[in-house]
């Protein structure tokens, strides 16, 4: 698996990353600064989202 900072949360989900690396996944989403306008997921980095929008 490549670097998680270069992958969207959707891609990580498809790879089964969330189930196998729950604690590391939590670090990608807490505290969220962005959300995806496509799927609604939130993340610390906009790089992990397909269509990021900064949270107010």
C-alpha positions in Angstrom: 0.0 0.0 0.0 1.3 3.4 -0.9 1.5 6.5 1.4 -2.0 7.3 2.9 -1.3 11.0 2.5 -1.5 10.6 -1.3 -4.8 8.6 -1.3 -8.4 9.6 -0.9 -10.4 8.2 1.9 -12.6 6.5 -0.8 -9.5 4.7 -2.2 -8.4 3.6 1.3 -11.9 2.2 2.0 -11.8 0.2 -1.2 -8.5 -1.3 -0.1 -9.9 -2.3 3.3 -7.6 0.1 5.0 -10.2 1.4 7.5 -10.9 -2.1 8.8 -7.3 -3.2 9.1 -5.8 0.1 10.3 -8.5 1.8 12.4 -6.2 3.8 14.7 -4.2 5.1 11.8 -7.4 6.0 9.9 -8.6 8.0 12.9 -5.5 10.1 12.6 -6.4 11.0 9.0 -9.8 12.3 10.0 -9.3 14.0 13.5 -9.5 16.9 13.8 -11.2 17.4 10.4 -10.5 20.6 8.5 -12.0 19.6 5.2 -15.0 17.6 3.9 -15.7 16.0 0.6 -18.5 17.6 -1.4 -19.0 14.2 -3.2 -19.3 11.6 -0.4 -19.4 13.8 2.7 -16.3 12.3 4.4 -14.1 14.6 6.5 -10.4 14.7 6.8 -7.4 16.6 8.3 -5.9 17.1 4.8 -7.6 18.1 1.6 -5.3 15.6 -0.2 -7.4 12.7 1.2 -10.6 13.9 -0.3 -11.9 13.8 -3.9 -13.7 17.1 -3.9 -12.5 19.0 -0.8 -14.1 22.0 0.8 -12.6 23.8 3.9 -14.8 23.6 7.0 -15.7 26.9 8.4 
